[in-house]
Amino acid sequence: MKSNTDRRNEVIAVLEREGIDYLKTLPLLETSDMVALKDIDAICKRAIACLLATQVACDLENGEDVGETAEFFQGLLEKFGVQDMLLDKEKGLLTGSYSEQDVIDVEWTYEAYWSLVWALGLIEDISDATEICDCERAISLVSECETYEEFRAECKPRDIEEILDMLDLYYNYNWVCDEQRIGGNVRTGEINSSIVIERRRGLEWLICDEEDWNEISLDT
């Protein structure tokens, strides 16, 4: 088991190489014996439901008919058996009870989804927070599968230590972005704060009891 101090020192080394500032007194994450990773089915189903919800949001952003979009994606949700995995904000897009901000928020969860499929071993790395995820690849991970079972069979979940390493990196990224937002004189490199917050959201969800990741506190 890796100590939280060793983990933080490794993250600091990365930040120093990237020329990104950090806070030496930022609280340490819990160690792996203090957290529990959600089971693979919960992660797989949340990933698929999230991806489909982002597609609904993209259609609505592009002015597509709400009814037709809802009918099409409801069919896909049922095909993969994940209709019960939608979060309240995502459900609102299908029922027509949403705000413009809800559409934007759900679109950005592409990045939370990216964290999940990384944790499932479907993509190699998400440590670069300067560019949005590969949307075509994101879609193909699900669209190339005919059933939920086929998608699940492709997954090779990462070890909890590796997930905590990535979470601690994004926790530190989040801190420096917050510090810049409130006017702090810090170096953030080229990292994108919107990418950071959503990827951290996905990573935090993997190890917390909360089912709705919109309810997770992302304070730094």
C-alpha positions, -999 to +999 in steps of 0.1 A: +000+000+000+013+034-010+014+061+018-005+093+011+028+112+016+046+092-011+016+097-034+017+135-029+055+136-034+050+119-067+023+143-077+044+173-067+072+160-089+048+159-119+036+195-111+072+208-109+081+192-142+050+209-158+057+242-141+025+242-122+022+257-087+009+237-057+001+242-021+024+223+002-003+222+030-031+209+007-047+180+027-036+145+018-060+120+003-070+089+022-049+058+017-063+028-003-072+009+029-096+037+038-116+038+006-137+014-015-139+014-052-174+011-067-180-023-083-173-028-120-210-030-130-218+003-113-189+020-131-197+004-165-234+014-163-227+049-151-202+053-179-227+042-206-256+062-191-234+093-189-222+090-225-257+087-238-268+117-217-240+138-232-253+129-267-288+141-257-273+173-245-253+178-277-285+172-298-304+198-277-276+223-280-278+218-318-315+225-318-327+190-324-363+181-315-366+172-279-392+144-285-373+127-312-340+129-293-356+115-261-372+086-280-340+077-298-317+077-267-343+061-245-341+032-269-303+030-265-306+033-227-329+003-227-307-016-251-278-014-227-300-018-196-288+015-180-321+035-180-321+034-142-286+049-140-294+084-152-289+112-127-317+137-120-301+164-143-297+139-171-333+126-167-345+162-171-330+164-206-352+135-216-384+148-200-380+183-213-375+198-178-341+214-181-324+247-183-298+260-208-272+256-180-283+219-175-275+212-211-241+228-208-234+210-176-243+176-190-223+182-222-192+188-200-196+154-183-179+140-214-148+146-192-162+128-162-170+099-185-134+101-197-122+095-161-145+064-158-134+048-191-098+054-180-105+037-147-120+008-166-088+004-186-103+014-219-080+044-226-043+048-216-040+081-199-059+112-187-032+131-169-031+158-197-057+183-187-050+208-215-071+192-242-107+179-242-113+142-245-113+125-279-151+127-285-151+102-314-131+077-294-154+083-264-185+075-285-169+045-302-161+027-269-198+022-265-212+024-300-190-005-312-206-028-286-239-045-293-247-053-256-239-042-221-221-076-216-199-069-246-189-035-232-182-049-198-160-077-212-137-051-227-130-035-194-100-042-172-104-020-141-073-003-128-059-008-094-072+015-066-036+028-061-034+040-097-069+056-094-058+074-062-026+086-079-047+102-107-072+116-083-045+133-062-031+149-094-065+163-103-071+174-068-039+195-070-049+207-105-082+218-091-065+237-063-044+257-086-073+265-110-094+277-080-065+298-068-062+314-103-100+320-104-099+340-072-071+361-085-041+343-071-007+348-088-001+311-097+013+292-126-013+268-141+004+259-173-021+252-201-045+231-180-082+238-186-102+243-154-134+229-169-117+197-179-101+195-144-133+198-125-152+172-145-124+147-145-120+151-108-157+147-104-156+113-121-126+102-101-141+112-068-173+094-077-154+061-081-145+061-044-174+078-026-208+067-014-226+093-033-245+080-064-252+114-080-219+130-088-235+164-090-238+162-052-201+155-046-182+184-029-152+194-050-138+220-026-100+224-023 
